[in-house]
Amino acid sequence: MNKKILIPLNQSELSREIIPRVVDFFPADGNDLILYFVTNPPSAAGFGEPDLGAGYVKMPGDEPVKPTLHPIYATQQQDSIKAHVESDLSPVTSLLKEAGYNVSIEVGFDKDPVDAILRVIKSNKINLVAMSTRARVGVTRFFFRNIADELAQKAQLPVLLIHPPEA
């Protein structure tokens, strides 16, 4: 049975810095990769513009958001975000699949990314979490939550963290 490696991602390039390291350390044979994108849940916007406060930022080339003449439901926004994430990660997943990895993409909606990641760990029987982090020290660490550190403390399984030099 293959080991499952969870790779939490967001829209930052920093979050993707872990992927080449996973490829370096873990062979395709025997390891499944789950790319997990987590963002705030959309709240639906009624008869107006979609809730852009959900945490997903429009990318260059996306269609402009216009007010609608019909209700926009949270589930519609979730579907739209999932489609954008899958499209955005398509080049990465293609390269990983060409290298022989079994890769899947999951998108989660939660106000607390650590809780969301912990649920995915439990429900998918994850063996390892691999992610990039921005090391925060001193006052910065006090004011900004370090998701990677919190996850490493709560996950109860190995967590591979890298801190890219430019971060």
Backbone hydrogen bonds in HBPLUS format (Angstrom, degrees):
<---DONOR---> <-ACCEPTOR-->    atom                        ^
c    i                          cat <-CA-CA->   ^        H-A-AA   ^      H-
h    n   atom  resd res      DA  || num        DHA   H-A  angle D-A-AA Bond
n    s   type  num  typ     dist DA aas  dist angle  dist       angle   num
A0003-LYS N   A0030-GLY O   2.83 MM  27  6.10 164.1  1.85 149.5 143.9     1
A0032-ASP N   A0003-LYS O   2.75 MM  29  6.07 166.7  1.77 168.5 173.3     2
A0127-ASN N   A0004-LYS O   2.86 MM 123  5.28 160.8  1.90 141.0 147.6     3
A0128-LEU N   A0004-LYS O   3.26 MM 124  6.63 144.5  2.39 157.7 158.9     4
A0005-ILE N   A0032-ASP O   2.82 MM  27  6.08 168.7  1.83 169.9 173.6     5
A0034-ILE N   A0005-ILE O   2.87 MM  29  6.14 159.7  1.91 164.1 163.2     6
A0006-LEU N   A0128-LEU O   2.84 MM 122  6.26 160.6  1.88 162.8 164.4     7
A0130-ALA N   A0006-LEU O   2.89 MM 124  6.24 161.4  1.93 165.0 168.8     8
A0007-ILE N   A0034-ILE O   2.81 MM  27  6.00 167.9  1.83 165.9 162.9     9
A0036-TYR N   A0007-ILE O   2.93 MM  29  5.84 165.7  1.95 131.8 136.7    10
A0009-LEU N   A0036-TYR O   2.67 MM  27  5.75 157.4  1.72 151.2 150.5    11
A0016-ARG N   A0013-GLU O   3.01 MM   3  5.32 134.4  2.23 105.3 117.8    12
A0017-GLU N   A0014-LEU O   3.07 MM   3  5.30 155.6  2.13 108.3 116.0    13
A0019-ILE N   A0016-ARG O   3.11 MM   3  5.68 148.7  2.21 115.5 123.0    14
A0021-ARG N   A0018-ILE O   2.99 MM   3  5.24 120.0  2.36 104.1 120.0    15
A0022-VAL N   A0018-ILE O   2.95 MM   4  6.26 153.2  2.03 158.3 167.0    16
A0023-VAL N   A0019-ILE O   3.08 MM   4  6.37 160.9  2.11 153.7 158.6    17
A0024-ASP N   A0020-PRO O   2.93 MM   4  6.18 147.4  2.04 139.3 148.4    18
A0025-PHE N   A0021-ARG O   2.91 MM   4  6.12 155.1  1.97 151.7 157.4    19
A0026-PHE N   A0022-VAL O   2.80 MM   4  5.61 155.4  1.86 153.8 159.1    20
A0031-ASN N   A0028-ALA O   3.36 MM   3  5.55 173.7  2.37 121.6 121.2    21
A0033-LEU N   A0102-ASN O   2.90 MM  69  6.22 160.7  1.94 160.5 166.6    22
A0104-SER N   A0033-LEU O   2.97 MM  71  6.46 148.5  2.07 153.4 163.6    23
A0035-LEU N   A0104-SER O   2.83 MM  69  6.18 163.0  1.85 169.9 165.9    24
A0106-GLU N   A0035-LEU O   2.89 MM  71  6.25 161.8  1.92 159.9 162.1    25
A0037-PHE N   A0106-GLU O   2.92 MM  69  6.32 160.8  1.96 163.8 164.1    26
A0108-GLY N   A0037-PHE O   2.76 MM  71  6.18 160.1  1.80 154.9 161.3    27
A0039-THR N   A0108-GLY O   3.01 MM  69  6.42 155.1  2.07 150.2 154.7    28
A0110-ASP N   A0039-THR O   2.88 MM  71  6.15 151.0  1.97 149.2 156.8    29
A0072-ILE N   A0046-GLY O   2.86 MM  26  5.31 139.1  2.03 131.7 142.3    30
A0062-ASP N   A0059-MET O   3.02 MM   3  5.68 162.8  2.05 142.1 143.7    31
A0076-GLN N   A0073-TYR O   3.00 MM   3  5.26 125.6  2.31 102.6 116.5    32
A0077-GLN N   A0073-TYR O   3.12 MM   4  6.54 155.4  2.18 151.7 158.7    33
A0078-GLN N   A0074-ALA O   2.84 MM   4  6.14 153.5  1.91 150.6 158.7    34
A0079-ASP N   A0075-THR O   2.95 MM   4  6.15 160.3  1.99 144.0 148.8    35
A0080-SER N   A0076-GLN O   2.95 MM   4  6.19 154.6  2.02 144.7 151.9    36
A0081-ILE N   A0077-GLN O   2.89 MM   4  6.12 160.5  1.92 151.4 156.2    37
A0082-LYS N   A0078-GLN O   2.86 MM   4  6.08 164.6  1.88 155.1 159.5    38
A0083-ALA N   A0079-ASP O   2.98 MM   4  6.19 158.6  2.03 146.5 151.9    39
A0084-HIS N   A0080-SER O   2.99 MM   4  6.27 156.1  2.05 147.4 153.9    40
A0085-VAL N   A0081-ILE O   2.88 MM   4  6.13 162.8  1.91 156.7 161.2    41
A0086-GLU N   A0082-LYS O   2.91 MM   4  6.12 168.8  1.93 155.1 158.0    42
A0087-SER N   A0083-ALA O   2.97 MM   4  6.11 156.7  2.03 144.3 151.0    43
A0088-ASP N   A0084-HIS O   2.80 MM   4  5.96 161.3  1.83 151.8 157.5    44
A0089-LEU N   A0085-VAL O   2.86 MM   4  6.03 152.7  1.94 152.8 159.6    45
A0090-SER N   A0087-SER O   3.28 MM   3  5.12 152.5  2.36  96.7 104.8    46
A0092-VAL N   A0089-LEU O   3.06 MM   3  5.30 114.9  2.50 105.2 120.8    47
A0093-THR N   A0089-LEU O   2.88 MM   4  6.13 169.8  1.89 167.0 170.2    48
A0094-SER N   A0090-SER O   2.90 MM   4  5.97 157.7  1.95 151.1 157.4    49
A0095-LEU N   A0091-PRO O   3.12 MM   4  6.31 161.6  2.16 144.0 148.1    50
A0096-LEU N   A0092-VAL O   3.00 MM   4  6.27 161.9  2.03 152.9 158.2    51
A0097-LYS N   A0093-THR O   2.85 MM   4  5.99 158.2  1.90 149.9 155.9    52
A0098-GLU N   A0094-SER O   2.89 MM   4  6.09 156.0  1.94 148.7 155.6    53
A0099-ALA N   A0095-LEU O   3.03 MM   4  6.26 138.7  2.21 138.7 149.6    54
A0101-TYR N   A0096-LEU O   3.01 MM   5  5.52 158.1  2.06 153.3 146.2    55
A0100-GLY N   A0097-LYS O   2.91 MM   3  5.00 154.2  1.97 102.8 110.9    56
A0116-ALA N   A0112-ASP O   3.12 MM   4  6.42 161.0  2.16 153.9 159.7    57
A0117-ILE N   A0113-PRO O   2.90 MM   4  6.07 162.2  1.93 150.3 154.7    58
A0118-LEU N   A0114-VAL O   2.89 MM   4  6.09 160.5  1.93 153.0 158.6    59
A0119-ARG N   A0115-ASP O   3.00 MM   4  6.24 151.3  2.08 146.8 154.0    60
A0120-VAL N   A0116-ALA O   3.11 MM   4  6.42 155.3  2.17 147.2 153.6    61
A0121-ILE N   A0117-ILE O   2.91 MM   4  6.17 154.9  1.98 150.9 158.2    62
A0122-LYS N   A0118-LEU O   3.09 MM   4  6.33 159.7  2.14 145.1 149.5    63
A0123-SER N   A0119-ARG O   2.85 MM   4  6.04 172.0  1.85 155.8 158.3    64
A0124-ASN N   A0120-VAL O   2.95 MM   4  5.77 151.8  2.03 145.5 151.2    65
A0126-ILE N   A0121-ILE O   3.11 MM   5  4.91 162.6  2.14 137.8 143.3    66
A0125-LYS N   A0122-LYS O   3.43 MM   3  5.25 158.6  2.48  97.4 103.5    67
A0129-VAL N   A0158-PRO O   3.10 MM  29  6.53 160.0  2.14 149.3 155.5    68
A0160-LEU N   A0129-VAL O   2.70 MM  31  6.11 157.9  1.75 163.5 166.7    69
A0131-MET N   A0160-LEU O   2.88 MM  29  6.34 160.8  1.92 169.6 176.2    70
A0162-ILE N   A0131-MET O   3.10 MM  31  6.56 148.1  2.21 142.9 151.1    71
A0133-THR N   A0162-ILE O   2.82 MM  29  6.10 144.5  1.95 167.6 175.0    72
A0142-PHE N   A0138-GLY O   3.25 MM   4  6.64 143.7  2.39 141.2 151.5    73
A0142-PHE N   A0139-VAL O   3.01 MM   3  4.98 120.2  2.38  94.0 109.6    74
A0143-PHE N   A0139-VAL O   3.08 MM   4  6.44 152.6  2.16 154.4 160.4    75
A0144-PHE N   A0140-THR O   2.92 MM   4  5.95 150.2  2.01 153.9 161.7    76
A0150-GLU N   A0146-ASN O   3.12 MM   4  6.36 169.1  2.13 156.4 159.6    77
A0151-LEU N   A0147-ILE O   2.85 MM   4  5.96 159.1  1.90 151.6 157.7    78
A0152-ALA N   A0148-ALA O   2.89 MM   4  6.07 159.5  1.93 149.2 154.9    79
A0153-GLN N   A0149-ASP O   3.07 MM   4  6.33 144.4  2.20 145.4 154.3    80
A0154-LYS N   A0150-GLU O   3.08 MM   4  6.29 145.7  2.20 144.5 153.6    81
A0155-ALA N   A0151-LEU O   2.84 MM   4  5.53 147.4  1.95 160.5 163.0    82
A0167-ALA N   A0164-PRO O   3.05 MM   3  5.55 162.9  2.08 119.8 125.4    83
